[in-house]
Each structure stands twice: as C-alpha cells, then as structure tokens.
Amino acid sequence: MTLLRKEWIDIKRDKKLLIGTLILPFFILPLIGVILYASVVSQPPVIELVNQSPSNSVYVDEIASYITSHGGQVINSSDSNVTPDVILTFPAGFYKNMTSLGGKGEVYMTIEISSNTKAQDLVDNALYNVLYNVSLSRISHLINASHLNVSPSNVREPLEVVYTYITPTHHVTTQARDQLVELARIIALVLFPSATPVIFFITDGITGEKERKTLESLLASPISPMEFIVSKLVVSMFLGLMSSLGDLIGISVFSLFASTIFGISLSLSASFASLIVGIYVETVLLTAAISLILLLIFGGSTRNIQIINFLVLSFGMIASFTALFINLAQVTFPLSLIYMIPYEQLSASLLFYVFGLPGESIFYLSVTLIASIVLLFISSKLFNPERLLLK
C-alpha cells in the first residue's frame, strides 16, 4: 500500500500526464468522430447527369430520383462550382432503344479516380433498378402477346436462394449471428492495438525510477520484488485503461447499437459488449505482463524499449489480422500453433463466443488470465534492481 500511495502521489504531481492520459482522449476521440461524420454528411456522392435528348427524361428522372433518395447529390453541367464524382451521359436514341423490344440502351459513365467510392456503386444500383423495371416491362409484353398465364418476375428471376446459417458445430442459427461474427472480426482488428498505451506506462514506470534517481532509495527500503512489480502493474493498468477508455466505450456502444447499424435483431448485443470489456481488461493485463518480462530480459535502455514496443505491437497485430482472415473454428495442426502467439487466445475467445461456443470462449479467457499471472510471477523472480541500475 505504501508503494501504491507513492505512485498515486507521483501521478497527481504530473499534471501533464493526467491531462494527456485521462482528459484529452475524451475530447480528441469525440472530435475525430464529429470530423468523420461531418466529412460524410458534407461530402455525399455527387453525380452529374447529362441528357442529350429530351425524350430520355423519363429514365433520367427515374435515375435522379433513385440517387437522391439514397443519399446522393444530382447536378447538371451548369453547376460549375461542384466537381462530380461520376458523370453519367444519356446519348440521343437512348429512349428509343430502351422502349424497343429488341433494343439495347447505352450510357456513358465517366469516373474521377479520386472520387467518393460510394458514387459508382450508387450509379450502378440506379442503373440496375432501371434495367430491372425495363426487363419486367418487356417480359410482360411478351407474356401478353403469347397469352400465357405466368408471372413476369418469375420469368425475370427464375432462381430463388433460401439461406440457412449454421454454427461450426452444425447447429442452425440466424443471420443475426452471422452479422455478429463479422462485427467481432472488425472489433478484434481494433481492440488489441487500443491496449498498447500500457506498454509505455509499465516501461516508463520502472525505467523512470532509474532516470529520476529514485531507484536507489527504493532498493534501500524493505520492499519485495513482488510488491514493486505489483505497484507498477496496478498503476500502469489504471493509466492504460483510462487512456483507452474512449476506445472501449466507443466499441461497447457500437456493439450495443449493432442491431440498429445492421438493421437486424442482435439479441446478444449486451452480453457481447460485456465480453468485449472483459477481453479488453485481460488484453491490458497481458500487455503489461509481456512488457514487464521483456523489460527485465532486454533491459531498460531507449533502444530496448523500442524493441519491446515492436514485439508487443506485432503480437497484437497478428491476433487482429488472424481474427479478420482466418476461421479459428476450423484451424488444424500445424496452423493451430498460432495459439502459442500472445493475444491469439483472446482473439479466439471473442470469435468462439459468437460462434456459439461459450465453453471454448471461457477456456481461452481463463488460459490468458493464468498465463498473465504466471508471467508476472516469473517477472518477480527475475527482477534484479541492481542489474537494472547497470543497464
């Protein structure tokens, strides 16, 4: 408790640390969100429609209506102050070809290479909507001419796909669970890097004692290596959690409102958000434990701290991209050896939960917790203050 009190006093004295760690993230992260939202709202896809014949207006108006109803902005050639992302030109004769039973309409699309990426998709969807309606009209004409009693939509789309979703254990599930899996992969991609501030806090907490010339006085006090490490660990985890609290809150809120985002029902969203919090806390603990033991192995020089940062970040990025690209439920030997890499267990815990395998999820969480505690115990045994002073 004496060491923890000392650490807390040091933190309160360092006003810049408090501001940078606890206060700024709550302003910076919302500011980033506002900027991103404003950029999306203020820069909708801009499409210029060029009509070279008045007879084409019925189709031009239909496409313009589709674009504006789906968040796009339609301009014409007279709007010289606005640069279009896509220019869609309807040549003369387009209407005649589209209304002729055997005709084929042609449009010209010009795309600016630095344009809004959604613009081309929006135009393609608008053109497909016209194509669908025209093809149904032609099919209806042929059906009426042949006096057949069939559905034009069935002729237009003779194939219907019925989807069934199953878990890795071959149990039937819902589309919501499939969407939850994709959500988990995205969260895993950003979850582990967001815990990296604790690397700085744990390394600076120990090497800082050496730089401030206070390590010698600590050596003379009757504290054990475990007490020294636990005090540094508690403070580093606290600062790491606080500095990344904005990320954690953002991810949790995103998970809670995933049903609104995807437009489907995600009944496990609240429990899923709780799991994210638990995995994040274990990520911070594991990061601190790995950073600590690497610090004791390599030493506390500036170059060695950079190596420690690189190694821990590499482990986290491997776990993130593994969750994104590899189906961990079907991993077999020798690829299963990736579970030996730190953070892979937490990535697996997150994905196995959404796969409908809560037992495996709890297992990997427990393994990570035990491994973190073991690393901290080994660190207390390896801790040699005199050796640290000489590095």
N, C-alpha and C positions, 0 to 999 in steps of 0.2 A: 504493500500500500504506500510505503514511503516513496518508492521509485515512481509509482503512478502519479502521486501527488506532485513530485518534481517535474515529471513530463508535462502534466497539465499546466503547471505554473509557467514552464518554458513556452508552451503553446500560447497561453494568454499574453505573454510578453511580446510574442512575434505577431504584431498586428497585420503585417503584410501577408503572413501565412494564413491567418484567419480570413482575411478578405479574399485572397486568391483561392482558398480551398472551400470555404463554406458559403460565401456570399456571391461571388462572381458567377458561378455556374447557374444560379437561379435567375440571373439577368441575361447571361450570354445565350443559354440554351433556348429560352423563350424568344429572344431576339432573332436567333437563327431560324426558328420556326416561323416567326412573323415574316421574315425576309423571304423564305422559301414560299410561304403561302401567297405573299404579295406578288412574287415573281410569276407564280402560276396564274393568279387571277388577272394580273395586269398584262400578261403575255399569252392570251389564248391563241390557238391556231388560226392563222389568217389565210383565207383562200380567196383568190381573185377569180371571178367567173367572167369569161369573155364570150359573149354571144354574137356570132357573126351572121345571124339570120333571125328576124322577129318570130318566125314560125317555131323556133326552138324553145320559145319562152316557157311553154308548159313544163318541159323537162328541166330547164334551167331553174325555174321557180321551185320545182319539187326538190332538187338537189340543194338549193339555197335554204329551203325550209328545214331539211334534214340537218344540214351543217349547223345552223343557228340553234336548233333545238338540242343539239348535242355539244354545246359549249364552244362552237367555232364562231369566227367572225368572217362575214362575207363582204367583199369590197368589189368595186369595179375599177376600170382603168383610169377613171377621173380622180380617184383617191391617191394622189401623188405623194401624200405625206406618210403613207403606210406602205411598208415593204411586205409583200405577201410571201408566205412560206411555200405555197403551191399556187400555180396558175393553171386553171382548167379552161380549155378553149373548146367551144362547140362550133364546128365549122358549118358552113351552109350545106344543106342537104341532110343534116343530122335527123331532123324531124321526119323527113320522107323515108329514110332508111329504117328508123325505129318503128314507124307505123305500117311499113310494108311487111307482109307476112314472111317474105324471104329475105328481107333487107337486114343489113348489119351496120349499126351506127358506129361511128368512130369519134373519139375525143382525143385531145392532145393535152398531156399533163407535163408541166414544167416544174421541177422541184429545185429549190435552193438548197445546196448541200449543208449549209449551216442553219437550216430551218428547224422549227419546232417538230420534234419527232412524231408527235401525235397528228400532225396535219395530213400526212399522206394516208395514214390509217383512216382518218375521218373521211377523206375524199373517197378512198376505196370502198368504205362501208356505204357511203351515199350512192355511189355508182352501182353497187351490188343491189341496193334497195330498188333502184330504177330497173335494173336488169331483171330482178325477180318479178316485179309488177308487170313489166312488158311481156316476159315469157308466159306468165299466167294468162294474160290477155290473149296472146296468140294461141295458146293451148285451148282456151275456152272457145275461140273462133273455130278451131279445127274440130272440137268435140261437137259443137252445134251443127257444123256442116255435115258431119258424119252421123248425126242423130244417135250418138252414144250417150249412155247414162253413167258417166264416170266423173270422178272429182278431178278438176284441173290441178289442184295442189298435190294429189296422189300421183298424177302423171308427171308433174314437175319434180316431185321428190318421192320416188318410189321406195326409198330406204329410210327406215327409222331405227335409230340406235337406242336400246334400252340399257342404261348403265346400272351396274351393281358394284358396290365398293366393298372390299374385304380387307381385313387386317392381315398382318404377316402370319397370324395363327389361323387364317382362313375362316374367321368369323365375319358374318355380314355386318357392315357398318353403313354410315351415311356419308353424303357428300360433305357435310359439315366437318366430319373427322378428317376427310381428305384435305380440306382447306386448312384445318388446324395443323396438319403436318407441314404444309407449305409455310404457314405462319411460323412454326417452330424452327424451320430451317433458316428463315430470314432473321429471327431473333438470335439464333446461335451465331450467325455471322457477325452481329454487332455486340453481343453480350460479353464475350471474353475480352476483346480489346478495351471495353469500357472499364474493366477492373485493373488496368495497368498502372494507374497513379500510385497504387500501394507499393509498387516496385521502388519508386523514388522515396517514399516515406520510410520504408524499412531500411533501405541502404543509407539514406541520409541520417536516420535516427541513430545508427550505430557509428558510421564514419564521422558524423557530425560531432560526436563526443570527442573524437580524436582531434578534429580540426579546431574545436573550441577549447582544447587543452583541459577538458574536464574528465577524460577517461582515467587519468592517473588518480584523481581523487576517488573515483568510483572503485578503482582497484583496491584502494586502501580501506574501503568500507566493507563491512561483513555481509555482503550480498552474495548470493549464489549465482552461477551462470544461468540457471533456470529463471530466477527472479528477474535478472537483467533482460533476458530474451523475452519473457512474458510481458514485461512492462513495455518494451519497444513494440512487441507484436500488437498489444491491445491498442496503443496509441496509433500505430500505423494503420491498423484495420479501421479504426474510428475515422481517421482522416481520409483514408481511401474510400470508405463508404460514403462519407459526407461529400467528397469531391465528385463522386459519381452518382450522387443521389438523384440529380436531374435526369441522368440517363435511365436509372432504374425506374423512376416514377413515369417517365415517358414510355418505356417499354411496357410497364404494367398497365398503364391507361390504354395504350394501343391494344393490348391483349383483351382488356375488359370490353373495349368497344369494337372488337374484331367482327362481331356479328353485324354491326351497322356497316362496317367497312366493306365486308364481303356480300352483304345483302342476304345472309342466310342465318339460321339459328345455330349458335355455338354454345350449347348448354354447359360446357366445361370451362368456359372462359374465366370465371372467378377462381376456380381451383388451379387452372393453368397459370394464371397470374401469380398465385401463391407459390407454385412450384418454381417460377422464374425467380422470385425473391430468394427462396431457399438455395437455388443453384448459384445465384449471384453471390450470396454470402459465402458459400463454400468456395466459389471462384476466388474471392478476395483472400480467404484463409489459405488456400492452396498457393496462390501467388506469393503471399507473404512467406510461407514456409519454403517454397522453392528459392525465392530471392535470398532468404536468410542463409540457407545451407550453401548456395552458390557463393555468397559473400564470404562465408567462412572458408570455403575451399580456394577461391581465387584471390581473396584479399580485397581491401577497400580503396585501391587506387582509382583514379578517374577512368583510366583505360579499362580496368577490370569491371567497373560498374557499367560501362558501355557494353561490355561483353555480356554481362548479366541481363541487361535490358534486352539485348538482341535475342538471347536464348529464350527468355520467358515470352517475349512477343512472338517468336517463331512457334513455340508450342501452342500458344493461343490461336494463332492464325491457322495452323494445321488443323486444329479441332474445329474451327469455324468453317473452313472450306470442306472438311470431311463431312460435316453435318449437311452442307449445302449440296454436295455432289454424290455422296455415297449412301446407299441404303444399308444402314448398320444392322438392320434385322436379317439381312441375307449375307453378311460377311462371314467367310470361312477361312480356314488356315491356307496360306500364310498371311493373308490380308488382315486377319484378326489380330495380328501382332501390333496393329496400330493402337490397341487398347493399352499398350505399355507406355504410350506417349502421354504426358500430363495433359489434363483437360479433356482428353477423349472420353473419359468416364462420365464427366458432366454432360458432354455433348450427347452421349448415349442415353443418359438418364432423361434428358429432355425429350429425345426422339422416341424412346421406348414408352414413355408416358402417353404420348399422342398416338402411338401405335396400338394402344390398348393393352400394354404390358406393365401395369403398375409395380408388380413384384420385381421385375428386372430394373425398373427405374429406381426403386428404393435401394436395391442391391448396389448399383453403381454410385448412388449418393453416399451410401454407408462406406463403400470402399474408398472413396475420395476423402471422406472425413477421417477414416482410420489412417490413411496414407499421410494426410497432412499432420496429424498428431504424431505419427512416427517420425516424420521429417523434423518436427520441432524438437522431439526428444533427442534425436541424433545431433541436432544442432547444439543443444545444451551440453552434450558430451564433448562435441568437437570445439566448443567455444574456448578460445585461449586469448584472454585480453592482452597478455604480454606479446604474443605473436602478432596481434592486430596492431599494436603500437609500432611494431617494427616495419609494417608493410606500408 
